[in-house]
Amino acid sequence: MSATPARPRAALLLLAYLAFVSLGLPDGLIGVGWPSISADFRVPTEAVGLVLTASTAGYLTSSVLAGFTLARLGVGWLLAGSTILAALALTGYTVSPGLAMVIGSAVVLGLGSGAIDSGLNAYAAGALGARHMNWLHAFFGLGVAIGPLIMTGALGAGQSWRWGYGIVAAAELALATAFVLSVRAWRQSVPAADAADGPAAAVGDAVSGPAGSVGVVAEPAAPARPVPVRETLRLPAVWLGALAFAVYVAVEVSAGLWAFLLLTSGRGLTDGVAGLCVSAYWGSLFLGRVVQGVTAERLGAASVLRGSLLGMAAGAALIALPAPAWVAVVGLVVVGFAAAPVFPLLTLTTADRVGAAHAERTIGLQVGTSALGAAVVPAGIGLLISNTSVQALGPALLVLAVALIALHAAASRRPVAG
């Protein structure tokens, strides 16, 4: 048999990596760009909650519908169409005359992002091993880290925040073109998982959410009999775990969204330096996701997860201290690096908490609540900041981090047998 199929696989893998980078770019833009956006449109700081909610609504809608769309169109056309939607949405940000159009563009961006996320993960779950899956979602973190650099560069050059969105819109359009040209390759090429990944390669594949982080497609052992939904919903660990996901994503997104405002208005850093620091936060999340798989294999998922939760609390405590700016920056980096493995490890241990028969439903519930946490809590922190001070960010993150530790401990107290 000819070895030519290896070439399409390499090309598609590269496109998949670039697609996950593109998913993270808009999340990195808004944290640095929002102070300028709110000033231009003369809206309060907490109005960002409307944008986040709109994006989340679009994301959840397209994520649910992607399975049906995927069966009709195929992954290639789904990715091409969704990336075009994302490019149009970012163009909408660029030319928007007011907040209303930004909110509408956020809905469209969520629709495109959710479908890209679901489509790529559906492809990767059957075609790639766990190693590539982890790296794919690390590249989401890379995209979120690059976003602040793009916006900081635009603002530092004396340009409007619109330039940041325009640059990313152009990149999305180029990616959409690549997806259109590769539709046939996506349909014909279904590569097998790497032999090194073994038979468990499809178990615990990570899935990112609207704020960069969010879900895993796990494949637990099939139960001996169909389990009624009500039995799953009766388990306290199901709801405790879902709430833990919401709180985790709330910490991750809130830190990235409001750090720029804290470092500039609260700690006196210039816009350029603060933008680099926000990028360092997201970069630490990327780095943590690259190395976490090896660490978890050596030390065990439970040990790494406990250490990561404590690390998030320690980093949040540093941000909360009334100390020089560099202490808050260190705290941000600690939070980012510690948070990196939490989402995939929480998901990988879902069956340990609720039992294999309930794991798939629980994971779906966890993904949904994490998306809500990414929208509702950061908006609430924005309201808190508007009515008090930006210094409230650190204590809010610390409270959430401690709550996450308590929720995980409560959900894991009495593991359910498979």
N, C-alpha and C positions, 0 to 999 in steps of 0.2 A: 504494500500500500504506500502511496506517496506521502512524503513528510510535509507536504504543503499546508495541511490544516493547522500546523503549529504557528504559521504566520498570521492567519486571522485571529488566533487566540491571543497572540502578543499584542496585536493592534487593538482588539476589544478590551483587553486588560488595561492598556494605556488609557483608552477612552473612559473606562470605568473609574480609574483613578482621577482623571481630570474632571469627570462628572461630580465626584464627591468633593473635590476642591471647590467646584462651582457652587455646590450646595452651601458650603460654609461661608463663601465670600459675602453675601448680603448680611448675614448675621454679624460679621465683623465690621461692616460699614456703619450700621445704625448707632452703635455705641459712641463712636467718635463724632459722627455727623449730626446726631440728634440735637445737641445744643445749638448748632447753627440753623438746623431746620426749624426748631421751635422759635428761634429768634426771627427768622425770615417770615414765618407764617403768623407770628404773634400769638402763639398758643402756649398754655402752661406746660411745665415739664412732664406732668403726669399724663398728658395727652398721648404719649408714646404707648400707653396701654391700649388705646383704640387701634393703633397700628398692629401691635402684637396680637390682639384678639382677632383682628381681621385675617391676619396671616395664618393663625392657628385654625380658624374656621375653614379656610381654603385647604390647608394641609390635611385636616382630618377628613374632609369630604373626598378629596382625591385619593387618599390612602385607602378609604373604604371601597371606592369605585375602581381602583386600579386593577384589582383581581379580575373583574368582569371585562374591563377594557383590554387587559393583557391577553385574554383568551381570544378576543375578536381581532385585535390589531397586530399582536406580536410585540415582543419587547423592543425591537428596533424602531418601529413607528411610534410606539408609546414614548420612548425616550426622545425621539426627534421632536414630536409634537409638544411634549412637556417642556423641553429646553427652549423651544420657540416661545412658549407662554412665559417662561421666566425672563427671557430677553425682552419681550414686550412689556412685562411688568416693570422691569428695571428702567426701561425707557420712559415709562409713565412717571416714575419717581423723578427722572431727569427733567422732564418738561412740565411737571405739575405746578399749577398756579396757586394751589392751596392744599390744606390738609385733607379735604374730601377726596381729591384725586389720589393722594398718597394712600389713603385707606383703601380705596378701590384697587389700586395697584398692588397693595399688600395681599388682598384676597386672591388676585390672579397669581401673584408670586407663590402664595401658599399652595394653590392648585397645581402649579407646575412643579414645585419642589416635592410635594407629597407623592406625585406620580413618578418622578425621577427616582426618589428614594425607594418606593415600593417596587418599581419595575427592576431596578438594578439588584435589589436584594432578592427578588424572586429568581432572577437569572443566576446570581452568585450562589444562592443556596444549593442549586443543583449542579453548577458548573465549576465552582471554585472550592478550594479547601479552606479550613479554618484560618490558616496563616494569612492567606490573601484577604479573607474577609476582615480580619482584624486590621490589616494594613489599609484596606479601603476606608475604614472608618477613622483611622488615624489621619488620612488625607482630608477628611472633613475638617478635623482640627487644624490642619495646615491651611485650609481655605479660610477658616475663621481668623487665623493669625495673620494672613496676608491682607484681609479686608481693612483692618485699622491702618496698615501701612499705606494702602492706596488712598484712603480718605485723608490721612495725615499729610501725605505728599501733596494732594490737591489743595488742601487748606494752607499748607506751608508755602506753596507757590503763589498764594494770593488768589486762588481760584475759588469758585463757589463749591459747596458740598455737592452740587449737581454733577460736577466733573467726576467725582468718585463713583457715583452710580452709572454715569455714562461709560466709563472705562469698563466696568464690570458687565454692563449690557452688551458692549461690543464683544467681550470675551465669550459671553453666553451665546451670542449669535454665531460666532465662529464654531463653538462646540456643537450647536444645533446643525450647522452645515455638515460637520463631520458625522453626526448621527444619521442624517439623511443619506449621505453617501455610503454608509456602512450598513444600511437596513438589511441587505441580502446576507451579509456576513453574520449578523446577529441571528438571523433565521436559520442559517445553515450550520453554524458552528456551535456545538454544545460540548465544550471540552470537559473531560473528566477531571475530578479532583486529583490533586497531586498525590502520588502514591505515598509520599512521606507523611501525608496527613492521616492516612489510615481510615478505617471504616467509620470513625467518629467525626469525620471532617465536616459533616453537615450539622452537627450538634453544636448549639451555642453560637450561631452566626449572628454578629452584631448588626443592629439596624439603627441609624441615626434618626433624630427627631428634628422640629422646627428650630430649636435652639442649639444644633449641633450635637446633640447627643442622642438619641433616644431609642432603643429596643433591640431585641435579639430574636431571631427565628429559631427556636429550639425545637428539636424533634424527640420528645421523650418516648419511651416504650409505649406501644399501644395498650390501652386498658383491656381487660378481659371482657368487659361489657360496657355499653354506652352509659356514661355517667350523666344523670339529669343535671341541668344547669343549676337548679335550686341547691343541689348538694355542694356545688362549687361555691356558690354565693353565701352559703351558711358558714364557711370557714373564716374565722377571724384573721388568720394569716393571709388570706387573699386580700382583704381590705387594708390590713396593716402594710402589706407589701406594696400595694398600689399607691397608698399614701406616701410611702417611703420614696417611690419613684418620683412622685410629684414634687416632694421636698428636695430631692437631689437635683433635679433639673432646675428647680427654682434657684438654688444656690449657684449652679453653673452659669445660668443665663443672667441672673441679677448681678453677679460679680463682673461679668464682661460688659453688661449694658451700662452700669452706673460708675464703673471704675474711672473712666475718663473725667467725669464731672467731679468725683471725689478728689482726684489728683490735681485738677486745675483749680477749681473753686475752693476746695477744702484744704489742700496741702501745698498750694502755691507753685506747682510745676507749670512750665510753659506748655502750650498745646502740642508742640512737636515732641517734647520729651514724654508727655503723658500718653500720646498716641503710641509711641514705641513701647511704653510700659504695658499698655493694654494688649499690644501685639505679643509681648513676652508672656502675658498670662495665657493667651490662647496657644502660643507656641509650647508652653509647658504642658498643656493638655495634649497636644500632638505628640510631644516626646514621651509623655507617660503612656500613651496608647501604643506607641511603637515597642516599648520595652516591657509592658505589663504582662504580655503573654508568657514570656520567658520566666519572669519573676513568679507568676502565679503557678507555673508548672513545677518550679523548684520548691517553693515554700507552701504551696497549697492555696486554693482560692479563698478559703475561710480566713486564713491568717492575713493574706494580702488585703482582703476586704476590711477586716477590723483595723488594720494599720492605716488604710486609706481614709476611713471615716474619722479616725482620731487626727490624722494629718489635716483634713479639711477643717476641723474645729480649731486646731492650732493656728492654721493660716488665717482663719477668720478672726481669731483673737488678736493677731498682729495687726490686722486691718482696723480693728476696733480701738486699738491703743491711741491715745492722744500724743502721738510721737511724730518725728520727722517723716517726710514723704518716703524716704527709702525703706522705712520699716513697713509701710503699707504696701510698697512695691514687692518686697520680699514676701509679705503675707499673700499677695495675689498669686505669685509664682508657686508658693507652697500649696495654696488651694487648688490651682490648676493641675499641678503634678499629682497631688494626692487624689483629686477627683477623677483622673483619667480612667482608672480601671473599674470604678464603682458601678457604672451602668451595666457593662457586660457581665461583671461578676455577680451583681444582684440578679441578673436574668439567668445566668448559668446555674445559680443555686435556687431558682424558683421551685423546682421539683422537690428539693430537700425540705422546703418550707410547707408546701401544700400537697405534695404527692404527685407522682407522674400522671395519674389519671386526670388531675385538675390543672396541669401545668400550662397546656396550650391556651386554655381560656383565660387563665390568670395572666399570662404574658400579654395577651391582647388587651386586657383591662389595664395592665401596667403601662403599656404604650400610650393608651388613651389618656390616662390620668397624668402621665408625664408631659404630654402636650398641653394639657390644661394648666399644669404647674408652671410651664414655661411662659404662659401668657398672663395668668392672673396674679401670681406673686410678684414678679418684677414690676407690674403696673402698680400693685399695692405699695411696693417700696418707693416707687416714684411719687405716689401721693404722700407717703410719709415724709419723704425728703422735702417736698414742696411746702408742707405745713410745719416742718421743724428745721432741719438742716441737713446738708449732704453728709455730715458726720454720722448720721443715723445709719448709714449703709453698713458699717462694720458691725455694730451691735445686732442689726437685723440678720446679717449673715451668720453671726455666732449663734443666735437663737435657733436659726434653721439647721445649722450643722449639729448642734446638740440634740435637737428634735429628731434628726435623721438617725443618730446613734441609738436613741431610745426606741424609735420605730423598728429599726432592724433587730434590736435585741428582743423586743416583744414578739415580732413575727417569727423569730428563730427559736423561741423558748421551747416550744413543743413541736418538733418537726413531725409531719404527717408521713406515715409509711406509704410506699408506692402502691 
